[in-house]
Amino acid sequence: MKNNFDAVVVGAGVFGAWTALHLRRSGRRVALVDTYGAGNSRSSSGGESRILRMGYGTDEIYTRWAMRSRELWLELLGQIGKPELFQNTGVLWTPPPGHPRAVSMQAAFENCGVTFQRLTASELERSYPQLRFRDERIGLYESQAGVILARRAVQAVVAQAIREGVEYSENAALARDRSNTMVYACGPWLPKIFPEVLDGRIRVTRQEVFFFGTPAGDRRFAPPHMPAWTDITDEHGAYTIPDLENRGFKLAFDRHGDEFDPDTGDRVALGLDAARAFLAERFPALATAPLVESRVCQYENTSTGDFLIDRHPKLDNVWLVGGGSGHGFKHGPAVGEHACALIEGRAAVQPRFSLQTKARTHHRSVF
């Protein structure tokens, strides 16, 4: 890095990579820095897969950003000849009939033009006999939603940014004092870099993911027979991703674990018994399935689950982009687009994404 830059983006996860790409496309000289490397195993953007869904209950801003992000993901992956990094599995929600979140989600789908299908309890049982519930459920199926192959997708964004002229480095020292605009999109490292501003406002928690082997020749748990599934109206807060690329059936729980240090935390999953118990209840055919892989990643949670996309309160040339809160990956393209617009003065900070709205007491409302 021999030249000065118009902008330096620190963090080559999904938020940082897309921010760097958008800034470069606006004509700026841009550097992108990540000391561990794009899609590394410590990052929140690492790992095999992330769900891209439009369902957010009453939070239409996230529905619209997910729609915009899907458009930009598909455009980029088509441009680079890697469309397979988005798997159009569909996403299935299974709320109880009349659940307020399901009602508001269906209204948002209709308002925003999301393609979906509503399944009665009998249609749900007929279409997805792999699932078992203790009470009556209906289905809301997003046919254009699916799964992004996360680690490779982030690396693909970074590679395209480099092709378009972004200078990439894994030596953070090379980017210091070389730009009038600094963007910190460091995920779980943000509160470590800016403790006086973000301590308590972004809380990093340990999250475990499990992959279970499906029976040989049994395609019930792979597309097209099994979509991505989520049911955050359920007390378990579970979600699953079907068997993609023969990696196994993925299960995780969307609830906050213990506080976690992304640099030094051990990444041995400890919750296997709870995962097996859930499989036996919800997917009985997998009750004795072998564990083929597990992973520990982390969420970086804001007080509400809303993103943080705002200027540093004391440093006018520094922007903070983070707080993915476990649901941010899908939104990378729209987050980068918005961050670029803020830096260029073409947009104002969204109130719910502002630092001012990030309390030190946590009460998550966005899922």
TORKOL-605019 format. One record per residue (C-alpha): x, y, z; residue in one letter; residue number from 1. Coordinates in nm, 4 decimals. Layout:
xx_yy_zz_rest_nr
X_Y_Z_a_NUM;
...
//
This chain:
xx_yy_zz_rest_nr
0.0000_0.0000_0.0000_m_1;
0.2135_0.2843_-0.1283_k_2;
-0.0564_0.5386_-0.2084_n_3;
-0.2997_0.7344_0.0030_n_4;
-0.6646_0.6335_-0.0232_f_5;
-0.9968_0.8091_-0.0272_d_6;
-1.1330_0.5423_0.2079_a_7;
-0.9939_0.2545_0.4107_v_8;
-1.2321_-0.0194_0.5205_v_9;
-1.1164_-0.2279_0.8155_v_10;
-1.2781_-0.5723_0.8187_g_11;
-1.3343_-0.7928_0.5140_a_12;
-1.6491_-0.9627_0.6362_g_13;
-1.9745_-0.9251_0.4493_v_14;
-2.0395_-0.5660_0.5647_f_15;
-1.6848_-0.4476_0.4989_g_16;
-1.6411_-0.6256_0.1667_a_17;
-1.9610_-0.4843_0.0213_w_18;
-1.8865_-0.1371_0.1605_t_19;
-1.5438_-0.1405_-0.0051_a_20;
-1.6934_-0.2564_-0.3351_l_21;
-1.9626_0.0126_-0.3346_h_22;
-1.7092_0.2831_-0.2445_l_23;
-1.4820_0.1706_-0.5264_r_24;
-1.7697_0.1744_-0.7718_r_25;
-1.8406_0.5335_-0.6692_s_26;
-1.4962_0.6256_-0.8022_g_27;
-1.2929_0.6278_-0.4834_r_28;
-0.9479_0.4855_-0.4177_r_29;
-1.0212_0.2214_-0.1579_v_30;
-0.8181_-0.0106_0.0653_a_31;
-0.9677_-0.3114_0.2421_l_32;
-0.7850_-0.4627_0.5403_v_33;
-0.8443_-0.7773_0.7447_d_34;
-0.5678_-0.9178_0.9631_t_35;
-0.7159_-1.2700_0.9727_y_36;
-0.8277_-1.2744_0.6103_g_37;
-1.1628_-1.2685_0.4333_a_38;
-1.4046_-1.5372_0.5519_g_39;
-1.1680_-1.6507_0.8270_n_40;
-1.2837_-1.8977_1.0918_s_41;
-1.2926_-1.6355_1.3689_r_42;
-1.5203_-1.4001_1.1789_s_43;
-1.8985_-1.3822_1.1903_s_44;
-1.8961_-1.4060_0.8097_s_45;
-1.7086_-1.7361_0.8109_g_46;
-1.8804_-2.0717_0.8041_g_47;
-2.0603_-2.2607_0.5320_e_48;
-2.4052_-2.1098_0.4993_s_49;
-2.6445_-1.8293_0.5903_r_50;
-3.0176_-1.7981_0.5249_i_51;
-3.1396_-1.5197_0.2967_l_52;
-3.5015_-1.4601_0.3972_r_53;
-3.7385_-1.1669_0.3596_m_54;
-3.9536_-1.2450_0.6629_g_55;
-3.9093_-0.9935_0.9460_y_56;
-4.2551_-0.9506_1.0961_g_57;
-4.3437_-0.5815_1.1091_t_58;
-3.9874_-0.4679_1.0315_d_59;
-4.0426_-0.3824_0.6658_e_60;
-3.7115_-0.1989_0.6392_i_61;
-3.5360_-0.5341_0.6775_y_62;
-3.7728_-0.7028_0.4348_t_63;
-3.6945_-0.4377_0.1738_r_64;
-3.3210_-0.4468_0.2442_w_65;
-3.3243_-0.8268_0.2131_a_66;
-3.5007_-0.7951_-0.1239_m_67;
-3.2474_-0.5378_-0.2422_r_68;
-2.9584_-0.7480_-0.1137_s_69;
-3.0882_-1.0582_-0.2918_r_70;
-3.0923_-0.8578_-0.6154_e_71;
-2.7324_-0.7418_-0.5635_l_72;
-2.6105_-1.0856_-0.4555_w_73;
-2.7545_-1.2491_-0.7674_l_74;
-2.6195_-0.9734_-0.9901_e_75;
-2.2659_-1.0098_-0.8544_l_76;
-2.2645_-1.3903_-0.8489_l_77;
-2.3891_-1.3939_-1.2073_g_78;
-2.1244_-1.1413_-1.3083_q_79;
-1.8412_-1.3554_-1.1708_i_80;
-1.9847_-1.6848_-1.2935_g_81;
-2.0600_-1.8303_-0.9497_k_82;
-2.4417_-1.8394_-0.9288_p_83;
-2.4220_-2.1593_-0.7242_e_84;
-2.3114_-1.9590_-0.4197_l_85;
-2.6788_-1.8738_-0.3743_f_86;
-2.8900_-2.1857_-0.3320_q_87;
-3.2576_-2.1113_-0.4012_n_88;
-3.3845_-2.3603_-0.1438_t_89;
-3.6830_-2.1526_-0.0353_g_90;
-3.7487_-2.0723_0.3305_v_91;
-4.0303_-2.2251_0.5329_l_92;
-4.1835_-2.0637_0.8427_w_93;
-4.4142_-2.2751_1.0597_t_94;
-4.5991_-2.0535_1.3097_p_95;
-4.9147_-2.1435_1.5016_p_96;
-5.2327_-2.0228_1.3251_p_97;
-5.3032_-1.6576_1.3974_g_98;
-4.9675_-1.5894_1.5617_h_99;
-4.9195_-1.2075_1.5622_p_100;
-4.5734_-1.2298_1.4076_r_101;
-4.7023_-1.4500_1.1268_a_102;
-4.9911_-1.2108_1.0607_v_103;
-4.7593_-0.9097_1.0441_s_104;
-4.5091_-1.1005_0.8301_m_105;
-4.7758_-1.1930_0.5774_q_106;
-4.8900_-0.8287_0.5656_a_107;
-4.5293_-0.7169_0.5062_a_108;
-4.4898_-0.9735_0.2279_f_109;
-4.8002_-0.8372_0.0585_e_110;
-4.6946_-0.4726_0.1059_n_111;
-4.3429_-0.5333_-0.0251_c_112;
-4.4268_-0.7725_-0.3077_g_113;
-4.2549_-1.0795_-0.1616_v_114;
-4.3493_-1.4024_-0.3381_t_115;
-4.4838_-1.6489_-0.0826_f_116;
-4.7301_-1.9320_-0.0359_q_117;
-4.9515_-1.9909_0.2662_r_118;
-4.9967_-2.3555_0.3644_l_119;
-5.2766_-2.4882_0.5813_t_120;
-5.1939_-2.7312_0.8593_a_121;
-5.2905_-3.0281_0.6412_s_122;
-5.0944_-2.8938_0.3426_e_123;
-4.7900_-2.8412_0.5647_l_124;
-4.8081_-3.1971_0.6944_e_125;
-4.8490_-3.3361_0.3439_r_126;
-4.5679_-3.1308_0.1921_s_127;
-4.3133_-3.1717_0.4732_y_128;
-4.3695_-3.5004_0.6578_p_129;
-4.0111_-3.4745_0.7897_q_130;
-4.1351_-3.2162_1.0417_l_131;
-4.3261_-3.2977_1.3589_r_132;
-4.4963_-3.0517_1.5943_f_133;
-4.6655_-3.0796_1.9316_r_134;
-4.9397_-2.8346_1.8318_d_135;
-5.1090_-2.7132_1.5150_e_136;
-4.8923_-2.5200_1.2705_r_137;
-4.9373_-2.3529_0.9342_i_138;
-4.6714_-2.2744_0.6746_g_139;
-4.5469_-1.9554_0.5128_l_140;
-4.3125_-2.0464_0.2299_y_141;
-4.0829_-1.7876_0.0650_e_142;
-4.0100_-1.9366_-0.2754_s_143;
-3.7398_-1.6833_-0.3740_q_144;
-3.5490_-1.7074_-0.0477_a_145;
-3.2643_-1.9472_0.0115_g_146;
-2.9130_-1.9994_0.1396_v_147;
-2.5876_-1.8189_0.0656_i_148;
-2.2669_-2.0211_0.0900_l_149;
-2.1189_-1.7660_0.3251_a_150;
-1.7433_-1.8035_0.3435_r_151;
-1.7014_-1.8470_-0.0310_r_152;
-1.9499_-1.5697_-0.1064_a_153;
-1.7568_-1.3201_0.1076_v_154;
-1.4317_-1.4234_-0.0543_q_155;
-1.5954_-1.3793_-0.3943_a_156;
-1.6997_-1.0233_-0.3077_v_157;
-1.3461_-0.9431_-0.1931_v_158;
-1.1972_-1.0965_-0.5094_a_159;
-1.4307_-0.8883_-0.7261_q_160;
-1.3466_-0.5743_-0.5297_a_161;
-0.9771_-0.6420_-0.5958_i_162;
-1.0468_-0.6921_-0.9669_r_163;
-1.2231_-0.3565_-0.9719_e_164;
-0.9288_-0.1798_-0.8082_g_165;
-0.9667_-0.2131_-0.4309_v_166;
-0.6303_-0.2714_-0.2674_e_167;
-0.6526_-0.5572_-0.0175_y_168;
-0.4115_-0.6341_0.2661_s_169;
-0.3919_-0.8501_0.5765_e_170;
-0.1554_-0.6044_0.7463_n_171;
-0.3670_-0.3481_0.9301_a_172;
-0.0668_-0.1262_1.0034_a_173;
-0.0326_-0.0467_0.6341_l_174;
-0.3676_0.1330_0.6321_a_175;
-0.3046_0.3681_0.9223_r_176;
-0.3021_0.7416_0.8577_d_177;
-0.3491_0.6896_0.4846_r_178;
-0.7073_0.8038_0.4476_s_179;
-0.9420_1.0858_0.5389_n_180;
-1.2271_0.8327_0.5665_t_181;
-1.2044_0.5226_0.7821_m_182;
-1.4794_0.2611_0.7932_v_183;
-1.4625_0.0056_1.0729_y_184;
-1.6748_-0.2969_0.9788_a_185;
-1.5088_-0.5359_1.2230_c_186;
-1.8007_-0.7398_1.3529_g_187;
-1.7122_-0.8807_1.6977_p_188;
-1.3943_-0.6726_1.7111_w_189;
-1.5779_-0.3370_1.7025_l_190;
-1.6285_-0.3137_2.0808_p_191;
-1.2639_-0.4137_2.1347_k_192;
-1.1423_-0.1329_1.9079_i_193;
-1.3833_0.1311_2.0418_f_194;
-1.4565_0.0244_2.4024_p_195;
-1.5337_0.3746_2.5251_e_196;
-1.8117_0.4081_2.2669_v_197;
-1.9405_0.0542_2.2223_l_198;
-1.8825_-0.1268_2.5518_d_199;
-2.2235_-0.2686_2.6452_g_200;
-2.3784_-0.1381_2.3257_r_201;
-2.2469_-0.4303_2.1211_i_202;
-2.2247_-0.7577_2.3106_r_203;
-2.0401_-1.0518_2.1542_v_204;
-2.1892_-1.3925_2.2293_t_205;
-2.0888_-1.7498_2.1591_r_206;
-2.3090_-1.9368_1.9078_q_207;
-2.2937_-2.3072_1.8209_e_208;
-2.3823_-2.4761_1.4917_v_209;
-2.4218_-2.8489_1.4288_f_210;
-2.4224_-3.0548_1.1087_f_211;
-2.5817_-3.3993_1.1191_f_212;
-2.5305_-3.6763_0.8668_g_213;
-2.8445_-3.7900_0.6857_t_214;
-2.9101_-4.1573_0.6035_p_215;
-2.7456_-4.2821_0.2848_a_216;
-2.9695_-4.2246_-0.0141_g_217;
-3.2295_-4.0358_0.1919_d_218;
-3.3022_-3.7062_0.0134_r_219;
-3.5806_-3.5885_0.2443_r_220;
-3.3432_-3.3444_0.4132_f_221;
-3.1910_-3.1954_0.0967_a_222;
-3.3377_-2.9601_-0.1669_p_223;
-3.5870_-2.9632_-0.3248_p_224;
-3.7611_-3.1780_-0.0626_h_225;
-3.6410_-2.9706_0.2334_m_226;
-3.6110_-2.5903_0.2311_p_227;
-3.4343_-2.3823_0.4893_a_228;
-3.6620_-2.3791_0.7934_w_229;
-3.7072_-2.1368_1.0784_t_230;
-3.9554_-2.0973_1.3563_d_231;
-3.8620_-1.8150_1.5880_i_232;
-4.2171_-1.8117_1.7205_t_233;
-4.1164_-2.1419_1.8829_d_234;
-3.9587_-2.1505_2.2302_e_235;
-3.6505_-2.3242_2.0894_h_236;
-3.5535_-2.0404_1.8536_g_237;
-3.4207_-2.3038_1.6148_a_238;
-3.3453_-2.2898_1.2455_y_239;
-3.2151_-2.5469_1.0003_t_240;
-3.0487_-2.5505_0.6601_i_241;
-3.0909_-2.8533_0.4351_p_242;
-2.8056_-3.0806_0.3360_d_243;
-2.6104_-2.8737_0.0803_l_244;
-2.3083_-3.0115_-0.1016_e_245;
-2.3303_-3.3242_0.1153_n_246;
-2.2083_-3.1337_0.4230_r_247;
-2.4974_-3.2465_0.6450_g_248;
-2.8205_-3.1091_0.7879_f_249;
-2.7429_-2.7863_0.9747_k_250;
-2.9088_-2.6982_1.3051_l_251;
-2.8583_-2.3938_1.5255_a_252;
-3.0507_-2.1990_1.7882_f_253;
-3.1117_-1.8265_1.7443_d_254;
-3.0633_-1.7339_2.1068_r_255;
-2.7738_-1.5544_2.2692_h_256;
-2.4995_-1.7613_2.4265_g_257;
-2.2307_-1.6634_2.6748_d_258;
-2.0047_-1.3646_2.6133_e_259;
-1.7162_-1.4576_2.3864_f_260;
-1.3799_-1.3234_2.2730_d_261;
-1.3310_-1.3757_1.8968_p_262;
-0.9517_-1.3757_1.9302_d_263;
-0.8976_-1.6114_2.2217_t_264;
-1.2198_-1.8056_2.2705_g_265;
-1.2049_-2.1827_2.2276_d_266;
-1.4364_-2.3098_1.9560_r_267;
-1.5440_-2.6496_2.0824_v_268;
-1.9224_-2.6907_2.0659_a_269;
-2.0744_-2.7991_2.3978_l_270;
-2.4470_-2.8152_2.3262_g_271;
-2.4725_-3.1428_2.1375_l_272;
-2.7163_-3.3032_2.3807_d_273;
-2.9655_-3.0173_2.3413_a_274;
-2.9283_-3.0315_1.9630_a_275;
-2.9957_-3.4056_1.9576_r_276;
-3.3003_-3.3640_2.1817_a_277;
-3.4391_-3.1036_1.9464_f_278;
-3.3826_-3.3236_1.6420_l_279;
-3.5684_-3.6083_1.8114_a_280;
-3.8626_-3.3777_1.8771_e_281;
-3.8833_-3.1870_1.5491_r_282;
-3.7113_-3.4151_1.2942_f_283;
-3.7579_-3.7661_1.4376_p_284;
-3.6004_-3.9417_1.1388_a_285;
-3.2705_-3.7751_1.2411_l_286;
-3.2938_-3.8634_1.6102_a_287;
-2.9892_-4.0898_1.5900_t_288;
-2.8088_-3.9110_1.3060_a_289;
-2.4328_-3.8837_1.3558_p_290;
-2.2712_-3.5467_1.4137_l_291;
-2.0451_-3.4856_1.1132_v_292;
-1.9322_-3.1319_1.1926_e_293;
-1.9773_-2.8574_1.4514_s_294;
-1.8705_-2.4965_1.4687_r_295;
-1.8589_-2.2110_1.7182_v_296;
-1.9043_-1.8634_1.5770_c_297;
-2.0403_-1.5515_1.7416_q_298;
-2.3085_-1.2878_1.7227_y_299;
-2.2304_-0.9226_1.7816_e_300;
-2.5576_-0.8058_1.9319_n_301;
-2.6818_-0.4528_1.9660_t_302;
-2.9384_-0.3791_2.2352_s_303;
-3.2330_-0.4210_1.9955_t_304;
-3.0847_-0.6350_1.7186_g_305;
-3.0775_-0.3342_1.4840_d_306;
-2.7585_-0.2664_1.2898_f_307;
-2.5138_0.0093_1.3775_l_308;
-2.4342_0.2286_1.0747_i_309;
-2.3284_0.5689_1.2002_d_310;
-2.0429_0.8140_1.2358_r_311;
-1.8139_0.7936_1.5393_h_312;
-1.9370_1.0539_1.7919_p_313;
-1.5950_1.2185_1.8310_k_314;
-1.4098_1.1352_1.5079_l_315;
-1.5776_1.2877_1.2040_d_316;
-1.3774_1.0809_0.9565_n_317;
-1.4617_0.7455_1.1204_v_318;
-1.7710_0.5385_1.0434_w_319;
-1.8906_0.2384_1.2429_l_320;
-2.0671_-0.0402_1.0520_v_321;
-2.1666_-0.3498_1.2459_g_322;
-2.4030_-0.5038_1.4951_g_323;
-2.5149_-0.7840_1.2636_g_324;
-2.6871_-0.9448_1.5639_s_325;
-2.7086_-1.2872_1.4044_g_326;
-2.9245_-1.1834_1.1100_h_327;
-2.6978_-0.9435_0.9243_g_328;
-2.5189_-1.1574_0.6663_f_329;
-2.7969_-1.1537_0.4075_k_330;
-2.8056_-0.7720_0.4207_h_331;
-2.4394_-0.7165_0.3299_g_332;
-2.5044_-0.5611_-0.0126_p_333;
-2.7672_-0.3175_0.1190_a_334;
-2.5589_-0.2281_0.4252_v_335;
-2.2591_-0.1483_0.2034_g_336;
-2.4787_0.0531_-0.0325_e_337;
-2.6213_0.2564_0.2564_h_338;
-2.2798_0.3109_0.4176_a_339;
-2.1461_0.4396_0.0869_c_340;
-2.4410_0.6775_0.0513_a_341;
-2.3802_0.8103_0.4045_l_342;
-2.0127_0.8731_0.3349_i_343;
-2.0989_1.0533_0.0131_e_344;
-2.3641_1.2659_0.1843_g_345;
-2.6440_1.1205_-0.0276_r_346;
-2.8317_0.9755_0.2708_a_347;
-2.8962_1.0473_0.6356_a_348;
-2.8346_0.8071_0.9205_v_349;
-3.1384_0.5864_0.9754_q_350;
-3.2591_0.6548_1.3312_p_351;
-3.2808_0.2858_1.4210_r_352;
-2.9247_0.2297_1.2919_f_353;
-2.7811_0.5242_1.4856_s_354;
-2.5412_0.4970_1.7773_l_355;
-2.7815_0.7023_1.9874_q_356;
-3.0416_0.4247_1.9812_t_357;
-2.7974_0.1597_2.1053_k_358;
-2.8602_0.1192_2.4770_a_359;
-2.6408_-0.0684_2.7217_r_360;
-2.9396_-0.2709_2.8426_t_361;
-3.0329_-0.5424_2.5949_h_362;
-3.3880_-0.6089_2.4814_h_363;
-3.3767_-0.7665_2.1376_r_364;
-3.6758_-0.6886_1.9160_s_365;
-3.5403_-0.7738_1.5684_v_366;
-3.5180_-1.1401_1.4665_f_367;
//
